[in-house]
Amino acid sequence: MCETQESSRFFREIFGKGTLNPSDALPDEVECYVCQVQPKDCKSIINHLNFLPLVSSDDKIYAKYVKENEIYPWPLLGHLRRVKRWKSPCHHAEALTDMDQEECVEPPKKRKVISSKDSHMKLEVLIGSVAQVDDILQKDIHDDSRNRLEKLFSTYSLQPIKRYLPGRSARNQNELHSWNSKDGGNGWWPSLFFEEQTEEFKQRVMHIDPAEEQMMLQGMYACIDDAEKYREEEMLDQFDGAIVMCPTTRNIVSSSYTEFKTKISHETKEESETRKSLLLENPLNTSVILAIQGVSRIEREAAMGNGILSSTFKQGQYLLSGYDLYLTKEPGAFEAMASLHSRIRRIIFGIRNVEDGGLVDLELHCLPGTNHRFRVFECVQPDALSKCRKLYK
């Protein structure tokens, strides 16, 4: 079950266990094996190490353990890069003659191509954690992973040494700056850093001010109106209200009822009724899917005659990138996954779906192993919530 937290007067945010920052549970340091390598051998060594991947909390390997309620046995190293580039102190100083000390410790904006002709360069490759590598080397002599690792060491004359590396990503820019300033600007060890995953960033973007709260309330009333149109104009009560809103312009991009009417409209009444029957017989034609299809239709129409040169088409690879989805009722599992794959920014819903809800209980918005997550809010504003409940009586 997801945890909830009051995010404003009128909305409660739904958190899942997967929403918590995974780095909070990771150690500050982890003991690893690294080897100095020749630049000309670096690419081949990395390719040979594909049987020993650097796993992170978002990887499918780790997600498999979570799904089976098992503990992943090795330290997570997915935040670390496989290779570290060193330069001798004298060469480093010469290269930075016209730069101050503060500038030299900033991470490079672009990764440089490794050249085997650079005599001042030293490369080190991260093999893996000491715990995992030692376990492999202690396996049976016929074990495939042991044979592959021993062959790698002998082929390239590698001499593994133990070194403590960062056990997690940097928690903020200041810590990253400190790590990059170590060893005369060579840095502790190159690691991935995503500012949007830091606690500072989350606290900044998760705050909902009064203006945003009013926008969200506007969206809730719009999706209630969407549901009421089904009931008043089509006498259909199996459809929820669903609208897609752009939070930047605060305009409704698509509504499920508009898409419903577009799909069934035809020149003759008979043809319209036939299309309506076919649409109602298809269990996949839910309000959420119709709202998403509405965005797709708009983009297709904008692209006609211009193709990929259309400005609308260029806005993003995914349909709902940057958009919010407002619903009178929590989406089902397949609807929640459809929203996830469309890269929705947020889902805001009225009442909970106790039958097959995909967010509160299944936590699909923060599922480990997926490459996108989104925020979820439950409406607690009395008037809007009351109107949502009346729709399903």
Secondary structure as UniProt FT lines:
FT   STRAND          3..6
FT   STRAND          11..15
FT   HELIX           17..19
FT   HELIX           22..25
FT   STRAND          29..37
FT   HELIX           39..41
FT   HELIX           42..48
FT   HELIX           49..51
FT   TURN            57..58
FT   HELIX           60..67
FT   TURN            68..69
FT   TURN            78..79
FT   STRAND          83..87
FT   HELIX           89..95
FT   TURN            96..98
FT   HELIX           101..104
FT   TURN            116..117
FT   TURN            119..120
FT   STRAND          121..129
FT   HELIX           130..137
FT   TURN            141..142
FT   HELIX           144..155
FT   TURN            156..157
FT   STRAND          161..166
FT   HELIX           173..180
FT   TURN            181..182
FT   HELIX           183..185
FT   HELIX           195..197
FT   HELIX           199..206
FT   HELIX           210..233
FT   STRAND          242..246
FT   TURN            247..250
FT   STRAND          251..255
FT   HELIX           256..264
FT   HELIX           269..281
FT   TURN            283..284
FT   HELIX           287..303
FT   TURN            304..306
FT   HELIX           307..309
FT   HELIX           311..314
FT   TURN            319..322
FT   STRAND          324..329
FT   HELIX           333..341
FT   TURN            342..343
FT   STRAND          346..351
FT   TURN            354..356
FT   TURN            360..362
FT   HELIX           364..366
FT   TURN            368..369
FT   STRAND          375..379
FT   HELIX           382..391
//
